[in-house]
Amino acid sequence: MSPSPASPLDALDWIALEQQLDQDGCAVIRTLLRPDTCDRLSALYPQSEPFRSQVIMTRHGFGRGEYKYLRYPLPPVVERLRSALYPRLVPLANRWHERMGLPARFPEQHSEFLERCHAAGQLRPTPLLLQYGPQDYNCLHQDLYGEHVFPLQVAILLSEPGEDFTGGEFVMTEQRPRMQSRPLVMDLRKGDALIFAVNQRPVKGVRRLSGDHASRCQPTAQRKTAYSGHHLPRRDLTIMQTTFDLFADTESEQPRRAEQIGEQSWVLRGFALPQIEQLLPALESIIACAPLRHMMTPGGFSMSVATSSCGALGWITDRSGYRYSSEDPVSHRPWPAMPEVFRELAQTAAKRAGFADFVPDSCLINRYVPGAKMSLHQDKDENAYEAPIVSLSLGLPATFLFGGFARGDRSQKISLLHGDMVVWGGVDRLRYHGILPIKPGRHPRLGEQRFNLTFRTAG
């Protein structure tokens, strides 16, 4: 189970591959894996032991199909490929970041990069196997997990086009300023590897160019050998890829720890993760009763975040101003009751931060999509300033701005991941805070969005 001796990595023309990546944002390595190695990797899919989780794409709006994340220890061929490919891509990754004006630089060895990821709480591996059947597809998307993201990834086709499946093309698009998006349809064979930009890359005359990728399978697949003319079993009908993101993702398994960010302010890393399986259905139920909406500010602008609420009081805004109301202005009914799992989590987090008597009566739900943000502001619409603010992050990563007591004071930039909570109150209660524009990405559970739940004592 090793890269094909016909095309060992050392024998490849990496200068030409870099030039291709610079030009198109992608490059193909032909026959990186032998057919028997592809078959062995494909044979892992029905098993449970090699994997840490499974995602059914229709449940999350990702498309139709499924994929499984590998667990540690990774299959030897996957581990070897990650370690061997990474140092050959690092020079290009660093050059791209320099040209785009991004501060991050990547160490020479993959083990060093993993240490950086682990120090940031990113502990779980992201290599995965995808499986598509007839009519399955993957929506256009970008893959971003966690604070530390390597700008290149690799997909390897494990099935043979024309024999194991038909259709199933790998499609990429680039969003070009003031121009139509450019599609690229990749011609891959079994064992071929596609290196491509995760999100953005530099292009002459354009500081950053953003891209997406997707794939689709046709309704039938037939072999052209002895099985010609007959439908094959499902596993033979599938197109399977293994994707190496070259870094470890841990949004759902970061170490629990508390970070003090002010005299009476704390970030509680991963605090909500044990309750995720109860929190997400409760959130879905609330949104079904009180759908998300883009409210208007007193200045007449539509908010970039979509909002809803639960609890006795819900936060609203319109041309009349910011305020709390016991009634949903859309349905003219009371807001949904606050789920007990919400209330208990908020109270437990507040107690952990030193606020033992917190009794929330309002939960504001904000949904951010890529590009959405929240400007610096103070929470001053509540009657009870002695109660803390408790905030929960779900989905895509965000950069939380935590400032001083004047809008112009310098703000801390704090990365928040899925399951993180922030609590501030007491002398810090009226600090300015906000969210920088959400970066494009797709969370394994919540897709291309971030939810923020803010618990307050409003009445």
N, C-alpha and C positions, 0 to 999 in steps of 0.2 A: 504494500500500500504506500507507494511513493510516487512522486512526479515521474512522468514518463521519461525513460532514458533517452528517447528520441528528441526530447526538447528540454533538457535540464535547465534550470533557471540561470545557471552560470553561462550557458551557451547562447542565451537570448541577447538580442541587440537592444539593450536598455536605453541607449541614446535615441534610437528610432521609436521605441515605445513612448518615451517621454515627449518626443516631438508630436506623436499622434495624440497623446493626452492633452498637450498644449493646444493642438489644433481643434480637436473634436470633443474633448472632455471624456474620451473613452478610448480603449485600445484592447485588441483581442490577442490572447496567447493561445495558439492552436495546440490541441492535444496536451494540455497540461497534465491531465490524468489519463491513465490507461483505461480501456473499457472495463477490465475486471475490477479496477479500483472504484470506478463509478458504480458498478453493480453492487460492490460490498457496501458502499455508503448508502445506496438506495435501499438495500436490504435492512438497514437499521430502522427505517421509518415505522414499520409495524410494531417495533419493540417499544417498551416503556422505559427501561432502565437508562438508555443513553440520554434521555431528554429531561429537562426540568419543567417545561410547560408546553402546552399546545394552544394555538389560537385558531378558532374557526372564523374565517374572515367575514362571513355574512353577518355575524353578531355585532360587528363593530363598524360596518359600512366600508370595509377595506376592499371589497370585491367579492369573489366567490372562490373558494379553495381553502387550504389550511396550511399551517406551518408549525414546526416544533423547534424550540430552542434547545440546543445541546447543553448538557451539564458538564461540569468538571468531574473526573478527568476527561478531556476531549479525546475523540478518536485520534490515534497517533498521526495519521495522515493530515488531519486538520491542524493539529498542534504544529507539525513540521512546516506546513504551508504558511501558517500565520508567522512563525518565526523567520522563515526564509523570505517571504514576500515583503514584510515590513521594512527591513533596512534598505531594500532596493527602491522603495517608494518614498522614504523619508526625505531625500534631497528635493524631490519634486514638491512634496507637501510643504516643506519649509519655504521653498521658493514661491509657491503660490501664496502662502500666508504673508510673506514679505511684500509681494506685489499688491495684495489686497489691503495692506495696512492693518492686518490682524496681528495682535501681540503674541499669540501662542506660537512656540517653536517646539518641535518634537525631538526627543532623544534618539540616538543612533540605533539602539536595540529595543526590540519589542518588550523584553522583560523590564526595561527601565520605564517604558510607557505604561505598562501594567501597574508598576509600583505607583506611578503618579495617579492613575485611575483609582487604585485601591485606597490611596491616601485621601481621595475626595469622596470615598464611600461607594465607588463603582466596583462591585465585587463579582458580579455574575457575568459569564461569557455570553456573547451575542451571536456566534455562528449558529445558523439554523438551516433546516431542510424545509423546502416548500413542496407541496404536492397539489397538482391541478388535475381535475378530471374534465369530461366533456362539458363545454360551454363555460368552464371556469375562467376567471380573469383576475387580475390585480389592478386596482385603480392607480392612476398616476399619483405618485407620492415621493417624498424624500424621507430618508432614514436618519433620524437624529435621536440619540439617547444620551442623557446625562450631560454634565458640564464639559467633559473632555471628549472631543469628537475628532477622530482622524478623518481628513478630508477626502480619502479615497477608500473604496471598498471593492471586493471581488466577488463575482457570481460565476459559478461553474455549472454547466449543463450536464446532468447525469443520465439523460435519456437520449435516444437517437431519433432525430426528426425524420419523418417519413416511414419509420418502422414502429416506433413506440407511440407516436402521436403525430397529428397534423395540426397546422396552425401553431399557436403558442409562441408567436414572435416576441422577442424582448424589444420593447419600444422605449426610447428616451426622447424627451423634448427639452429644448433650452428656451428660456424666456428672455428675449432680446429687447433692450430698450427701444421704444418707438418703432418696433418691427413685429411681424407675426412670429409666433413660436416656431422653432425649427425642429421637426421630428427626425429621429434616426431609428431605423429598423435594423437590428443586428442579426446577422446570419451566423448562428452558432451551431456547432455539431457536438456530439457527445464527447465530453472531456475538455471542451474548449472553456477557457476562462475569459471573462470580460472584466477589465479594470475600468472603473468609472467614478466620476466625481460624486461625492455624497450629496453635496448641496450647491456650493458656489465655486467658481474658478475665475481667474483673471483672464481677460481678453483685451487685446490692444484696442485702445479707444474707449473701453468700458471697464470700470474698476472691478466690478463683480458681475458674473453671469450666472443665473440660477437655473437649475435643471431638475427634471422629474423623470421617473421611470415606471414602466408597467409591463404586463404581459397578458396574453389571452390564449386559450385553447379552443380548437374547433370542436364541433359536436361529436365527431367520430374519429377513431384512429385505427388504422389497419397496418399489419405487417405486410411487407412485400416478399416474405419468404414463404415457408411452409404454411403459415397461418393466413396467407392472403385471402381476403374476402370474408374473414370471420372477425367478429368483435372479440377483443382480447379481454382478459380479466382486468379489473379496475387498476391494479398496480401497473400493468403494462400500458394502460391507457394514459397514464399520468406523465406529465413533465415534471421533473424534480430538479431543483437547483439547490446548491449549498452556498450560502453567502457568508463571507468572512469580513466582518466589520473592523477587525484588527484592534479592537479595544474591548474592555469589559464593561458591561452595563449592569447597574444595580439599583435602578430606580425603585424596584420592589424588594430589595434586600440590602439596604444600607445599614451600617451599624447605628444602633440607638445611642445618641449622645446629645448633650445640651451645650449650646454655644451662647455665651452672654454677649449681647450687642449693645447694651445700654445699662444704666444703673438698675432699672427694673424691666429689662427687656431680654427675651430669650428666643433663640431658634431651637426647636426640638426636632432634631433630625430623625426621620423615619417614625415619628411618634404614632402616627395613625395607621401604619401598615398592618398591625394585627387585626384591625377592624375593617380593612378594605372590603372584604367580601360582604359585610353588612352595610357599609356606607354607600357603595355604588348602587345597589338596588333601591335603597331609600332615596338617593338623589334622583334616580330615574323616575320614581313614583311622584316626587314633588314636581318635577318638570312636566310630567303628564297632566297634573292638576292645574299648575300655574305655569304655562309655557314661557320660555325665555322670550324677551323682547328688548329692542334697542330703545331706551327711553331718551327723551329730549332734555337737555340742560336748560337752565333758566336763560341762557344766552341764545337758545334756539338751535343748538347743535345736537346731532344724533350721536349718542355715545358709541364708541367702537366696541365696547363689551356689551354682551347681551345679559340681561339680569332677570332674576326671579327672587322669591323670598319664601321663607316659612317661619312659623312662630306666631306669637300674638301680634307682632308689629312687623311690617315690611317697609324697607326703605324705598322711596320713590322720588322721582324728579320730573318736573315739567316746567313750563314757562312761569309757573307761580313760585317755584323755588324747590329746595331740597327739604325733605321732611319724612316722617314716619307715618304710616297709616295702618289701621287694622283691616282695611279692605283692599283687595286687589283692584286697581283701577281699570283693568281690562275685563275681568269677569264680574266685578262688583259683588264679589263674595269674599268671606274671610280667607286669609292666606291659609295654606295647608298647615296642619299642626306640625311642630318640630318633632321629628322622630327621636325616640329615646336614645338611639345610638349616637345621634348628633349631640344631644344635650350632655350625655355622659362623657363623651370624648372631649367636648369643650371644657367641661368642669374639671376633668382629670388633668388636662393640659394646663389650665389656669392654676390649679393647685400645685402642679409641678414647678410652675414659674413663681410661686409665692403668693398666689391670690386664691385663698382657700374658700371664700364665700361667694364665688362668682355664680350668678343665676341668670343665664341668657334668656331673653324673651324675643330675640330677633336673630335670624340667620339670613344674611344677604348672599345670594348665589350669583357669581359673575362667571360668565364663560368667555374666554379669550381664544380667538383663532390667530394664526400667524399674522403679525402686523398690528394686532390690537394692543392697546396700552392703557395705563391709568396714570394721569398726570399727578404730580406731587400735590397733596392735599392734607388737611387735618380732619379728623372725625369730630365734628362739633355739633352734630344734630341730635345727640343723645341728651337725656336729662341727667344721667348718672355718670359724671366724669370719674367718680371714684372706682368704677368697675373697669376692668381691663378690656382690651381688644384681643380676640383670639381668632387666628386666621389659619386655614387649612389649604394646602396646595394639592391638587390632583391633576394628573395628566402630564402635558409637556412641561419641560423645565421653564423657569422664569427667573429674571433678575429683579430682585426686590430692592427698591431704593428706600433707605431708612435715614432720614435727615435730622435736622435740628428743629428749633422752635420758630425759625423764620424760613420763608421759602428759599431764600438765597443761601442758606447754610449748606455746607458741604454734606453730601449724602454718602453713606456706605452703600456699596453694591454687593448684595448677598444673593448667591445662587440658591434657588429653591427647587427641590425635586419632588416627585410623587410621594406623598405621605408626610412631607415636612409640615411642621406647624410653627407659627410665630405668635408669641404672646408679649404684649407690652401694655404697661399701665403705670399707675402711681405717678412719679415725677416725670415719666416718659410718655404719659397718656396723650399729650397733644403734639407729639412729634409729627413733622411732615413725613409722608411716605407715598410710594407709588410703585408702578411696574413699568419697566422698559418694554418696548415692542417685542412681542413673542416671536422667536425665531421659527422658521419653517421646520417641520418635523412631524413624526407620527409616533404617538405613544402606543405601546403594545396593547393596552387595555382601552384607552379612550380616544385613540386616533389623533387627528390633527386639531387638537384643542386642549385647553387647560381650564380647569374649573378652580375657582377660589371661593371657599365658604368662609364668611366673616361673621363671627358670633359677637353680639353686643347686648348689653343691658340698655335698652333704648327708652323704656317708659319710666 
